[in-house]
Amino acid sequence: MLGYRQDREDWDYLRANAKAFPANCCATGEIPDDFHPQLRTKNQKQTNSCVGHGRSTMFAHLNWLITGEEVDYSAWYAYLAAQRACNMFGVDEGATLAGAMASGGCCREDTLRFPGYYTTSMPAAAVTEAKEHPILQFSELRGYDAIWRYTSTHQGPVLIGTEWYEGHARLGKDGLESKASCLRGSSLGYHCRCIIGWSPRRDSLGRRWLRCKNSHSTEWGNQGESEIEPALVDEWANDRFAAFFGASESRPFEPRPVNWLNHQWIPV
C-alpha cells in the first residue's frame, strides 16, 4: 500500500505558506562523507499511511538534530492529522503533503500507537500533546541541488512524494535507488518518504547520494532505508506531480553550527 495523494494535493496552500529557501545558502567548512541519523524503521502494513509515516520520521529527525536524541513520534497520529487537514479524514485513502504541513504537531508513539489497520480513534491526550510540538516552517525544494543544500546546512529533513514503480518495490538489499534500478515496470501510484541525510557514495559529478527512510519495514531495501542517486532526483524534478518539502522548527536559514569532530555517528 502507498498513500501519497498527488491528485488531491493543495499546491496553492503549500506555495502560499512555504518559506523561500535562499539559493545562495550553502554549508561552510568541511562536510563529512557520511551523515546517517539513527532513526527507527517502521511498517505502514496494509494501510495508505505513508504520509503519516514520513511525517513522523520528519519529526523524529528534527528532534534528533536539536537534542541528539530520537523521540518515537506517532505515525498514526501524523496520518490522521494530515487527513483531517486535507479533508480526507474517515477513509483510508491516503493524504497530501499540504495536509502534512498544515496539521500542526505530532504526539509520541506511546500516546497513540500504530494500530495496523484503519481507525479514526484519537485520544484527547494525543491532541493535547501534539499541540506542543508543531512544525513552524517549511520550504519547497525543487531538484537535487536545493535538497542537498537544505540537508547539508542542517535545516532539517525533506519530505518527498514521488511516483513509485515496481522497480522501487523490488529494490535490492543494497538499498541503492537509481534510475536504472527503480524506473522499471508499472507505476504503483505515488509514495511519501523522508530524506534524512547522505552517504559516502557519489555520482560522476561528485554529488552525494541521499539517505532516505521508508515505511515498508526492514525487509525493504537496506534495513528499510535507501541511498538515492542524484540523477533519480533530477528525474523526479521533471514530474509536475512530485513534491519535495523541507521542514524546520523556525530556525534561520543559515548553516547551523555543527562540531563534526565530536558529532555522534552510526558505525558503518
C-alpha positions, 0 to 999 in steps of 0.5 A: 500500500502507498498513500501519497495523494498527488491528485488531491494535493493543495499546491496553492496552500503549500506555495502560499505558506512555504518559506523561500529557501535562499539559493545562495545558502550553502554549508561552510567548512568541511562536510563529512562523507557520511551523515546517517541519523539513527532513526527507527524503521517502521511498517505502514502494513496494509494501510495508505499511511505513508504520509503519516509515516514520513511525517513522523520520521520528519519529526523524529529527525528534527528532534534528533538534530536539536537534542541528539536524541530520537523521540518515537513520534506517532505515525498514526497520529501524523496520518490522521492529522494530515487527513483531517487537514486535507479533508480526507479524514474517515477513509483510508485513502491516503493524504497530501503533503499540504495536509502534512504541513498544515496539521500542526504537531505530532504526539509520541508513539506511546500516546497513540500507537500504530494500530495496523489497520484503519481507525479514526480513534484519537485520544484527547491526550494525543491532541493535547500533546501534539499541540506542543510540538508543531512544525513552524516552517517549511520550504519547497525544494525543487531538484537535487541541488536545493535538497542537498543544500537544505540537508547539508546546512542542517535545516532539517529533513525533506519530505518527498512524494514521488511516483513509485514503480515496481522497480522501487518495490523490488529494490535490492538489499543494497538499498541503492535507488537509481534510475536504472534500478527503480524506473522499471515496470508499472507505476504503483501510484505515488509514495511519501518518504523522508530524506534524512541525510547522505552517504559516502557514495557519489555520482560522476559529478561528485554529488552525494547520494541521499539517505532516505527512510521508508515505511515498508519495514526492514525487509525493504531495501537496506534495513528499510532505508535507501541511498538515492542517486542524484540523477533519480532526483533530477528525474523526479524534478521533471514530474509536475506531480512530485513534491519535495518539502523541507521542514524546520522548527523556525530556525534561520536559514543559515548553516547551523553550527555543527562540531563534526569532530565530536558529532555522534555517528552510526558505525558503518 
